[in-house]
Amino acid sequence: MASSEHLKALIKSHISRDDGHFYSVAMQMAAHEVNREIEYFNLDAVISVG
């Protein structure tokens, strides 16, 4: 889940039409979600093997 700070930054950059910042924040949010998924699947693999 995106942090409230990410969401606020995303909205502010959208309103101010700062496409570069909007894209940057969106990519940070996406990377955060990918990392969460990787951690989840690594933990699941450890539990399955153990």
Biopython code that builds the backbone (N, CA, C, O; Angstrom):
import numpy as np
from Bio.PDB.StructureBuilder import StructureBuilder

atoms = [
    (1, "MET", "N", (0.844, -1.177, 0.000)),
    (1, "MET", "CA", (0.000, 0.000, 0.000)),
    (1, "MET", "C", (0.886, 1.235, 0.000)),
    (1, "MET", "O", (1.906, 1.285, 0.686)),
    (2, "ALA", "N", (0.494, 2.195, -0.753)),
    (2, "ALA", "CA", (1.252, 3.441, -0.827)),
    (2, "ALA", "C", (1.100, 4.225, 0.476)),
    (2, "ALA", "O", (0.054, 4.187, 1.124)),
    (3, "SER", "N", (2.155, 4.927, 0.838)),
    (3, "SER", "CA", (2.078, 5.747, 2.042)),
    (3, "SER", "C", (1.246, 6.996, 1.765)),
    (3, "SER", "O", (1.032, 7.384, 0.616)),
    (4, "SER", "N", (0.791, 7.603, 2.835)),
    (4, "SER", "CA", (0.003, 8.831, 2.675)),
    (4, "SER", "C", (0.865, 9.932, 2.055)),
    (4, "SER", "O", (0.360, 10.773, 1.311)),
    (5, "GLU", "N", (2.169, 9.925, 2.363)),
    (5, "GLU", "CA", (3.063, 10.927, 1.780)),
    (5, "GLU", "C", (3.184, 10.746, 0.274)),
    (5, "GLU", "O", (3.226, 11.726, -0.469)),
    (6, "HIS", "N", (3.239, 9.499, -0.179)),
    (6, "HIS", "CA", (3.285, 9.235, -1.619)),
    (6, "HIS", "C", (2.007, 9.739, -2.291)),
    (6, "HIS", "O", (2.055, 10.394, -3.332)),
    (7, "LEU", "N", (0.878, 9.427, -1.684)),
    (7, "LEU", "CA", (-0.397, 9.838, -2.284)),
    (7, "LEU", "C", (-0.530, 11.349, -2.344)),
    (7, "LEU", "O", (-0.995, 11.896, -3.344)),
    (8, "LYS", "N", (-0.122, 12.028, -1.275)),
    (8, "LYS", "CA", (-0.177, 13.493, -1.271)),
    (8, "LYS", "C", (0.727, 14.074, -2.355)),
    (8, "LYS", "O", (0.343, 15.004, -3.065)),
    (9, "ALA", "N", (1.934, 13.517, -2.476)),
    (9, "ALA", "CA", (2.864, 14.009, -3.494)),
    (9, "ALA", "C", (2.318, 13.760, -4.893)),
    (9, "ALA", "O", (2.482, 14.593, -5.785)),
    (10, "LEU", "N", (1.673, 12.618, -5.085)),
    (10, "LEU", "CA", (1.102, 12.286, -6.384)),
    (10, "LEU", "C", (-0.004, 13.275, -6.754)),
    (10, "LEU", "O", (-0.054, 13.763, -7.883)),
    (11, "ILE", "N", (-0.871, 13.561, -5.816)),
    (11, "ILE", "CA", (-1.977, 14.498, -6.065)),
    (11, "ILE", "C", (-1.450, 15.907, -6.323)),
    (11, "ILE", "O", (-1.890, 16.576, -7.258)),
    (12, "LYS", "N", (-0.499, 16.360, -5.487)),
    (12, "LYS", "CA", (0.050, 17.703, -5.666)),
    (12, "LYS", "C", (0.739, 17.855, -7.023)),
    (12, "LYS", "O", (0.579, 18.872, -7.697)),
    (13, "SER", "N", (1.500, 16.840, -7.415)),
    (13, "SER", "CA", (2.191, 16.947, -8.700)),
    (13, "SER", "C", (1.205, 16.901, -9.860)),
    (13, "SER", "O", (1.435, 17.530, -10.893)),
    (14, "HIS", "N", (0.108, 16.161, -9.700)),
    (14, "HIS", "CA", (-0.921, 16.118, -10.745)),
    (14, "HIS", "C", (-1.596, 17.482, -10.880)),
    (14, "HIS", "O", (-1.793, 17.981, -11.988)),
    (15, "ILE", "N", (-1.945, 18.073, -9.748)),
    (15, "ILE", "CA", (-2.620, 19.369, -9.761)),
    (15, "ILE", "C", (-1.719, 20.444, -10.374)),
    (15, "ILE", "O", (-2.179, 21.292, -11.138)),
    (16, "SER", "N", (-0.427, 20.396, -10.027)),
    (16, "SER", "CA", (0.491, 21.413, -10.543)),
    (16, "SER", "C", (1.022, 21.080, -11.935)),
    (16, "SER", "O", (1.840, 21.817, -12.488)),
    (17, "ARG", "N", (0.556, 19.975, -12.494)),
    (17, "ARG", "CA", (0.936, 19.522, -13.834)),
    (17, "ARG", "C", (2.448, 19.306, -13.970)),
    (17, "ARG", "O", (3.049, 19.578, -15.010)),
    (18, "ASP", "N", (3.041, 18.799, -12.865)),
    (18, "ASP", "CA", (4.476, 18.483, -12.864)),
    (18, "ASP", "C", (4.620, 17.011, -13.243)),
    (18, "ASP", "O", (4.727, 16.135, -12.384)),
    (19, "ASP", "N", (4.620, 16.766, -14.552)),
    (19, "ASP", "CA", (4.619, 15.391, -15.052)),
    (19, "ASP", "C", (5.839, 14.592, -14.598)),
    (19, "ASP", "O", (5.725, 13.405, -14.292)),
    (20, "GLY", "N", (6.990, 15.231, -14.553)),
    (20, "GLY", "CA", (8.208, 14.540, -14.139)),
    (20, "GLY", "C", (8.126, 14.050, -12.709)),
    (20, "GLY", "O", (8.497, 12.914, -12.411)),
    (21, "HIS", "N", (7.641, 14.902, -11.828)),
    (21, "HIS", "CA", (7.508, 14.521, -10.421)),
    (21, "HIS", "C", (6.410, 13.475, -10.251)),
    (21, "HIS", "O", (6.558, 12.535, -9.469)),
    (22, "PHE", "N", (5.322, 13.637, -10.975)),
    (22, "PHE", "CA", (4.230, 12.667, -10.922)),
    (22, "PHE", "C", (4.740, 11.284, -11.302)),
    (22, "PHE", "O", (4.459, 10.302, -10.615)),
    (23, "TYR", "N", (5.491, 11.209, -12.400)),
    (23, "TYR", "CA", (6.037, 9.941, -12.883)),
    (23, "TYR", "C", (7.008, 9.357, -11.850)),
    (23, "TYR", "O", (6.996, 8.154, -11.589)),
    (24, "SER", "N", (7.839, 10.212, -11.271)),
    (24, "SER", "CA", (8.811, 9.766, -10.283)),
    (24, "SER", "C", (8.122, 9.161, -9.058)),
    (24, "SER", "O", (8.517, 8.096, -8.585)),
    (25, "VAL", "N", (7.109, 9.828, -8.554)),
    (25, "VAL", "CA", (6.381, 9.321, -7.390)),
    (25, "VAL", "C", (5.653, 8.024, -7.739)),
    (25, "VAL", "O", (5.639, 7.084, -6.944)),
    (26, "ALA", "N", (5.056, 7.976, -8.915)),
    (26, "ALA", "CA", (4.354, 6.756, -9.336)),
    (26, "ALA", "C", (5.320, 5.580, -9.424)),
    (26, "ALA", "O", (4.973, 4.463, -9.040)),
    (27, "MET", "N", (6.523, 5.822, -9.923)),
    (27, "MET", "CA", (7.529, 4.761, -10.017)),
    (27, "MET", "C", (7.996, 4.320, -8.633)),
    (27, "MET", "O", (8.233, 3.132, -8.411)),
    (28, "GLN", "N", (8.132, 5.256, -7.707)),
    (28, "GLN", "CA", (8.506, 4.904, -6.338)),
    (28, "GLN", "C", (7.436, 4.018, -5.702)),
    (28, "GLN", "O", (7.748, 3.047, -5.012)),
    (29, "MET", "N", (6.183, 4.361, -5.940)),
    (29, "MET", "CA", (5.079, 3.570, -5.401)),
    (29, "MET", "C", (5.081, 2.167, -6.000)),
    (29, "MET", "O", (4.875, 1.184, -5.288)),
    (30, "ALA", "N", (5.311, 2.075, -7.299)),
    (30, "ALA", "CA", (5.342, 0.777, -7.971)),
    (30, "ALA", "C", (6.504, -0.066, -7.459)),
    (30, "ALA", "O", (6.346, -1.264, -7.225)),
    (31, "ALA", "N", (7.669, 0.550, -7.283)),
    (31, "ALA", "CA", (8.838, -0.176, -6.786)),
    (31, "ALA", "C", (8.597, -0.683, -5.371)),
    (31, "ALA", "O", (9.008, -1.790, -5.021)),
    (32, "HIS", "N", (7.942, 0.114, -4.577)),
    (32, "HIS", "CA", (7.618, -0.292, -3.209)),
    (32, "HIS", "C", (6.725, -1.533, -3.212)),
    (32, "HIS", "O", (6.938, -2.457, -2.426)),
    (33, "GLU", "N", (5.746, -1.552, -4.079)),
    (33, "GLU", "CA", (4.842, -2.706, -4.164)),
    (33, "GLU", "C", (5.575, -3.956, -4.653)),
    (33, "GLU", "O", (5.321, -5.057, -4.164)),
    (34, "VAL", "N", (6.473, -3.790, -5.605)),
    (34, "VAL", "CA", (7.246, -4.930, -6.104)),
    (34, "VAL", "C", (8.091, -5.511, -4.975)),
    (34, "VAL", "O", (8.153, -6.728, -4.804)),
    (35, "ASN", "N", (8.736, -4.647, -4.212)),
    (35, "ASN", "CA", (9.554, -5.122, -3.097)),
    (35, "ASN", "C", (8.715, -5.856, -2.057)),
    (35, "ASN", "O", (9.163, -6.850, -1.484)),
    (36, "ARG", "N", (7.521, -5.379, -1.815)),
    (36, "ARG", "CA", (6.630, -6.071, -0.865)),
    (36, "ARG", "C", (6.284, -7.463, -1.381)),
    (36, "ARG", "O", (6.261, -8.421, -0.609)),
    (37, "GLU", "N", (6.018, -7.582, -2.669)),
    (37, "GLU", "CA", (5.679, -8.884, -3.257)),
    (37, "GLU", "C", (6.869, -9.845, -3.171)),
    (37, "GLU", "O", (6.697, -11.026, -2.870)),
    (38, "ILE", "N", (8.065, -9.337, -3.434)),
    (38, "ILE", "CA", (9.256, -10.175, -3.363)),
    (38, "ILE", "C", (9.447, -10.686, -1.941)),
    (38, "ILE", "O", (9.727, -11.867, -1.738)),
    (39, "GLU", "N", (9.297, -9.810, -0.963)),
    (39, "GLU", "CA", (9.434, -10.218, 0.438)),
    (39, "GLU", "C", (8.384, -11.255, 0.801)),
    (39, "GLU", "O", (8.682, -12.219, 1.506)),
    (40, "TYR", "N", (7.167, -11.068, 0.329)),
    (40, "TYR", "CA", (6.088, -12.011, 0.621)),
    (40, "TYR", "C", (6.403, -13.390, 0.050)),
    (40, "TYR", "O", (6.269, -14.398, 0.745)),
    (41, "PHE", "N", (6.821, -13.436, -1.211)),
    (41, "PHE", "CA", (7.091, -14.725, -1.831)),
    (41, "PHE", "C", (8.335, -15.395, -1.245)),
    (41, "PHE", "O", (8.382, -16.622, -1.159)),
    (42, "ASN", "N", (9.337, -14.620, -0.843)),
    (42, "ASN", "CA", (10.504, -15.199, -0.180)),
    (42, "ASN", "C", (10.100, -15.822, 1.151)),
    (42, "ASN", "O", (10.551, -16.919, 1.483)),
    (43, "LEU", "N", (9.267, -15.143, 1.905)),
    (43, "LEU", "CA", (8.793, -15.676, 3.175)),
    (43, "LEU", "C", (7.957, -16.920, 2.954)),
    (43, "LEU", "O", (8.082, -17.889, 3.703)),
    (44, "ASP", "N", (7.101, -16.908, 1.931)),
    (44, "ASP", "CA", (6.262, -18.061, 1.616)),
    (44, "ASP", "C", (7.123, -19.264, 1.247)),
    (44, "ASP", "O", (6.810, -20.389, 1.635)),
    (45, "ALA", "N", (8.199, -19.039, 0.504)),
    (45, "ALA", "CA", (9.092, -20.126, 0.108)),
    (45, "ALA", "C", (9.796, -20.722, 1.329)),
    (45, "ALA", "O", (9.967, -21.938, 1.416)),
    (46, "VAL", "N", (10.196, -19.885, 2.252)),
    (46, "VAL", "CA", (10.859, -20.362, 3.467)),
    (46, "VAL", "C", (9.898, -21.197, 4.298)),
    (46, "VAL", "O", (10.280, -22.241, 4.827)),
    (47, "ILE", "N", (8.675, -20.755, 4.416)),
    (47, "ILE", "CA", (7.679, -21.485, 5.193)),
    (47, "ILE", "C", (7.357, -22.812, 4.534)),
    (47, "ILE", "O", (7.197, -23.820, 5.223)),
    (48, "SER", "N", (7.258, -22.831, 3.210)),
    (48, "SER", "CA", (6.936, -24.057, 2.469)),
    (48, "SER", "C", (8.046, -25.099, 2.593)),
    (48, "SER", "O", (7.771, -26.294, 2.696)),
    (49, "VAL", "N", (9.292, -24.648, 2.582)),
    (49, "VAL", "CA", (10.434, -25.564, 2.646)),
    (49, "VAL", "C", (10.632, -26.061, 4.065)),
    (49, "VAL", "O", (10.991, -27.218, 4.285)),
    (50, "GLY", "N", (10.394, -25.170, 5.034)),
    (50, "GLY", "CA", (10.662, -25.469, 6.457)),
    (50, "GLY", "C", (9.695, -26.459, 6.957)),
    (50, "GLY", "O", (9.750, -26.841, 8.126)),
]
sb = StructureBuilder()
sb.init_structure("model")
sb.init_model(0)
sb.init_chain("A")
sb.init_seg("    ")
for serial, (resi, resn, name, xyz) in enumerate(atoms, 1):
    if name == "N":
        sb.init_residue(resn, " ", resi, " ")
    sb.init_atom(name, np.array(xyz, "f"), 0.0, 1.0, " ", f" {name:<3s}", serial, name[0])
structure = sb.get_structure()
